[in-house]
Amino acid sequence: VDLFREWDDDRTGNIEKKEFRKAMKALGLQVSRQQLDELFDSWDADKSGMLQIREFEKLLKRRADPGSLVTKTASAKSPKSPKPPVSPTSPAAASNKNEPRRP
């Protein structure tokens, strides 16, 4: 509840998108504006364009891990990155040298 009030710059009892973006940046979250807006929209249960304290409290009670709040939304929209190639001198490559090749 204190966090909500801190983010509510204009003291309306709601958090608007601009306040949300500012708060996320203050927390050190480095994502695009679009990703922040998508996250906000996913948290805005009644699609009013504002987060009410009830929505915020429900969200926090539902999800014990704050990282999951970002990860779920951000990863749903971003493509998976390919695995980096294994260097022939890397420990992973060395461990595979003695294994027989499989077709």
C-alpha positions in Angstrom: 0.0 0.0 0.0 2.9 2.4 0.8 4.5 1.6 -2.5 1.2 2.3 -4.3 0.9 5.7 -2.7 4.6 6.5 -3.5 3.9 5.7 -7.2 0.7 7.8 -7.2 2.4 11.2 -7.9 -0.8 13.2 -8.3 -2.5 11.6 -5.3 -5.6 10.5 -7.2 -5.8 7.1 -5.7 -4.9 5.6 -9.1 -1.7 4.9 -10.9 -1.7 6.1 -14.5 0.6 4.7 -17.2 3.0 7.7 -17.0 3.3 7.2 -13.2 3.8 3.4 -13.7 6.6 4.0 -16.3 8.3 6.4 -14.0 8.1 4.0 -11.0 9.4 1.0 -13.0 12.4 3.0 -14.2 13.1 4.2 -10.6 13.1 0.5 -9.7 15.8 -0.1 -12.3 13.6 -2.0 -14.8 15.2 -1.4 -18.2 12.6 -2.4 -20.8 11.0 -0.5 -23.7 8.1 1.8 -23.3 5.9 -0.7 -25.2 6.9 -3.5 -22.8 6.0 -1.3 -19.8 2.7 -0.5 -21.4 2.0 -4.1 -22.1 2.8 -5.0 -18.5 0.6 -2.1 -17.2 -2.3 -3.3 -19.4 -1.9 -6.9 -18.1 -2.1 -5.6 -14.6 -5.1 -3.3 -15.3 -7.8 -5.9 -14.7 -10.8 -3.7 -15.5 -9.1 -2.0 -18.5 -9.8 1.5 -17.1 -6.3 2.8 -18.0 -5.5 3.1 -14.4 -4.4 0.8 -11.6 -6.6 1.1 -8.6 -5.3 0.0 -5.2 -7.6 -3.1 -5.2 -6.1 -4.3 -8.5 -2.6 -3.7 -7.1 -3.3 -5.5 -3.9 -4.8 -8.5 -5.7 -1.9 -8.7 -8.0 0.6 -8.7 -5.1 -1.3 -11.3 -3.2 -1.6 -13.6 -6.3 2.1 -13.5 -7.2 4.6 -13.9 -4.5 7.6 -13.5 -6.8 7.8 -9.9 -8.2 10.1 -11.2 -11.0 7.3 -13.3 -12.3 5.2 -10.2 -12.9 7.6 -9.0 -15.5 8.9 -12.2 -16.9 5.5 -13.6 -17.8 4.4 -10.5 -19.7 7.7 -9.6 -21.3 8.5 -13.2 -22.4 5.1 -13.8 -23.9 5.8 -11.1 -26.5 9.5 -11.6 -27.2 11.0 -14.3 -29.3 13.3 -16.9 -27.8 16.9 -16.1 -28.5 19.0 -18.9 -30.0 21.6 -20.6 -28.0 25.1 -19.3 -28.5 27.4 -21.6 -30.5 29.7 -23.8 -28.6 33.4 -22.8 -29.1 35.7 -25.8 -29.9 37.8 -24.8 -27.0 34.9 -24.5 -24.5 34.4 -27.0 -21.6 31.1 -28.0 -23.2 32.9 -29.0 -26.5 35.7 -30.8 -24.6 33.2 -32.9 -22.7 31.6 -34.0 -26.0 34.9 -35.2 -27.6 34.9 -38.6 -26.0 31.3 -39.3 -26.6 30.4 -41.4 -29.6 28.5 -39.6 -32.4 24.9 -40.4 -32.7 23.1 -40.2 -36.1 
